């Protein structure tokens, strides 16, 4: 298990300088509006991943009037303590250091926690389009089984190649039979993606139902994976693509995207949505912070049932990236607000 023990930041958002020592257990950050609570969590995310969880314009991370920001995260891994540093100057490449040595990319999973963030806008994971849920569960798959994490990328590449060929056939510059190898390639990767998603959700079905009951959510709470394709193997998926080939040529792209699905949405009449983004994937924020002086203060609480969510997957996942990984619920309050229990 990898645990964050220390956070240091300089010229990050509204912080000129902050140093935080972190204790085991659940930590809640509290403070008045504008004190920098979210900025502190964002700094921890930035230090672990090398990117912001709030904006694509990372110039916003540098404190007004300054040129450079730096975040340092101290972690305790199975092989001992490590220091993960990220420096950023707008217009320049980020600078990463591990234990003082400069590297080209963020630290590997063995010595850094994998981080998940839950913010109010993340309710889109439940209320929004299925594509958001597909992308989120694919990130969980990459965390649990890195070898399976490339399947979605390979599928996307094959899909792009097939769509390009469809466009050339429509333009009369390619033959239809050239689709055969791309149908096979797309089917092979599509089945791999579908199987990985089923496996990830099956790991979480039991904990999801148990924790939903403990929270007092009414009705049946379940995780479901409903892919558009009915195929059970690559041959079956390839046959579906061949059957729909004329439609694809008519519209100019592949309409039967096998990995499209409705993930994690049980029937609306029986499934509450409160906290579903986290329960449905087992991804929780690891950010655990306190701050000195007038900055937000922190209180350490017992993890309670929340900490058990990923327990069934822990032995398997620890061999890959040692995440406690996706898991710390400090970005949400406990107990849940009234009306969401």
N, C-alpha and C positions, 0 to 999 in steps of 0.2 A: 504494500500500500504506500502511496506517495501522499505526503501531507504538507500543506503550506504552513510554514512556521513564522515567516517574516516577510514584510512588504515595505519597500522603500521607494519613494517617488520624488522626483524633482522637476519643477516647472511643468506639472501635468494638470491641464485644465485650470481649476482655481487654486491648486496647491502649489505654493512656492517650494515647500519641502515637507515631507511627512515620513515618519518611521513608525511601523506598527508591528508589535509582537503578537502572534496569534496562538491561542490555546486550543487544545482538543475540544471537540464537542460542537454543537450548533451555536453559531454566533449571530445575533441580531444587531444590526446597525440602526441607531435611532438618532434623530437630531432635527432641528428646524428646517423648514424649506430653504433651499439654497446653500445649505452648509457643506454640501459635497459628498453626500452619502453615495449616490449613484456613481459619481466620479471615482470614488475610492474602489468600488467594485469593478468599474471599467478599467482602472489601472491594473488591478490584479489579473483581469482577463487579458489585457494587453501584454503584461509581463509573461504570462504563460503561453500565449499563442502568437504574439507578434502582430496582432491586429485588433482593431476596435470592435466591440460588440454593439456599438450604437451608430456609427457613421462610417461612410466610405470616404469622406473627406477628412483624412487624418491630420490635416493642418490644424483642425480644431482642437487637437489634443495638446498642442503646445500653448503654454500659458501666455496670455496677451503680453506683448512687448519682449518676449524671449525668442530665441532662435532654435533651441534644442530642448527636448524632453528626454528623461531617462527613468526607467522603472527597473527595479531589482527585486526578484522574488527568491526567498530562501526556502528550500524544500528539504524534507527528510524522506529519502527513499530506502529501499532494502539494503543498498550498498553504502548508505551513509548520507551525509548532508551535501547539498549542491546549491550553487548560486546561479540563477538564470537572469541575465541582464539584457535589456532591449533599449537601444538609443535611437532616437528619430529626429531628424532635421528635415523640414519640408524641402522637397526637391532633391533629396539625397536618398541613397539606399539605407534601409534600416541596418543598424549594427547589432549583431547578436554576440553574446559572450556566455560561455558555460564554464563556471569555476575560473573566470578570468581569461580564458583562452578564446580568441575570436573564432567564430564559426559562420557559415554561410546561411544558416536557417535556424528556426527555433529548435529547442532541445527535443530529442526523441522521447517517445512515450514512456520509456523505462524510467526516466528521471524527472518527468513533469506530470502533473495531474492533467487529465483531459477535462476540459471545462465546458459546462453547459450553462446557459443564462436564461432565466425566466423573467420577462418584463411584461407589463400590461398588454403591450401590443402583440405579445406571443400568444394571446388568446386566438389570434388568427389561425393558429395551428389547428384549433378545433372548429372555429366558425368559418374559416376561409376555404380556399380551393383545395382539392385533394393533392395538388402538386406540392403544397407546403408540407403536408404530412409525409408524402413519399420522400422528399428531400431530407426531412428530419430523421426518418427511420433509416435512411441510407447512411447518415452520419453515425447513428448508433451501431449499425453493422460494421462500419469501418473501425469503430472503437473496440468492439467486442472481438471481431475476427478480421484483422488487417488483410489477410489473404483474400477475403471475399470483398473487401472494400473497393477493388478495382473493377468489379463486374459492371457496375453502373456506368463507369467511364468508358469501358470497352463497348457496352451496348450503345451509348450515345455516339461513339465514333462510327460504329457499323450503321446506325440509323442515318447519320449524316451522309455517309457514302451511298447508301441505298437511295436516299432522297435526291442526291445529285445525279445518280444514274436515271432515276425516274424522270427528272427534268430533261436529261439528254434524249431519252426515248421519246418523250413528247415532242421535242424539237426535231426529231427525225435523224439524230446523229448517232444513235446507238440502237442495238438490237434488244428485243425483249428477253431473249434467253440469257442475256448477261445478268439478269436479276437472280438467277438460280443460286450462284454462290453467295450472293449477299443475303438472300433469304435464309440460307443455312447458317451463315455467320450471325445474323441478327437473332435467329431462333436460339442458337447456342448460348449467347450472352443473355438473352431475355429470360430463358429458363433459370439461369444461374441467379439473376437478380430476384426473380420470384421466389425461388427456394430460400435465398438468404433472408428475404423479408418475412417469410413464413416462420423461419427458425427464430428470428429475433422476437417476433410477437409471441411465439409459443413460450419463450423464456419468461415473458412478462405477464402472461395471462393470469397465472395464479396469484402473484403478488398484487396485480392490479385489482382483481376482484376482492381479495382479502382487505386491502387497504381502503378501498372504496366503502366496504361494509363498516370498517372501523371508523371512518369519517361520518358515517350515518347517511350516506347518499342513498336516496330512495330508488327502488326498482332494480332491474338487472343491469349490472355494469360489466361490459365485456369489451375485449379487443377483437376486432375482426379485420381480416385482410381479404378484399374482394377484387382480385385482378380482373381486368376486362377479358383476358384470354381464359379459355377453359382447358387449355392444353396441359398435359401432365409431363411431357418430355419435349425434347427439341424437335423430334419428327412431327409431333402434333402441332406445335407452334408454327413450324415451317409450312405445314399443310394449310393452316389458317391464313398465312401470308399469301400463299399461292391462290387460295380461293378469293381473296380480296384484291388481287393484283390489278384487275381491270378498273376497279374503283380508285385505286391509288394512281393509276395512269390518268384517269379522268380528272382527278382533283390536283394532281401534280406533286403529291407527297404521300408518305406512308400514314394512312389513317388508323391502321390497327396497331397502335403502339402497345405492345404486350405488357409493359411495366406500368401502364396507367392503371390506377386502382383507387378505391376508396379505403384508406387505411385508418383503422382505429375509430371508426364511427359506427357504433351500434345504432339500432333504431332510435330515432329522436324521442319517441314517446317513453322510452324506458331508460335512456342513458343521460345522466346529468353531465354537464360540461365543466363543472367547477374543478379546477386543477388538472383537467384531463391532459393538457399538453405534457406535464411532467409525469403523471402516472402512466400515460400511454407509452412512453419511451424510456423511462427510467433515467432521464437526463436531468440533473439538477446542478445548480451553480455551486462551485466549490468555494466561492469567495467568502472569507471569514475574516472580519477585520475589526479593529478598534482604532481609535485615533486620539492622540493626546490633545490637551488644551481645549480650544473651543471647537475643534472638529467633532464629527459625530462620535458618540460613545457606543460601546458594545456590551452586550450581556450574553454570557454563555449559558445555553439551555441544553437539557438532554435531548438527544436526537429522536427518541421515541420510535414509533412504528415507521416513520418516514425513512429511517436509516436502513430498514430491512428490504427496501424495494429491490435493490440490485443483488441481494445476497445470493439468489439462485445462480446468477451469472458470474459471480466473483471468481470462483476457482478457474473457470475457463478463461475469463478475460485477463486475469492477473498475469498469465503467461505472455500476453501480448503487450500490454501497456500499463498494467498496474494501476488501474484507475480506481480511485475512490471517488473518484475517477470521474466519471460523469457525475459524481454524486455528493452533493452537499446542498441542503435546501435553504441556505441563508437568504436567497432572494425572495422568499415568500414568508409570510408570518405564520406563527403557530401559537395557538390553534387558529384554524381558518376563520376569517371574518364571519360575523353572523349572516345567515342567509346563504352561505356557501358550504356549510358543513354537511 
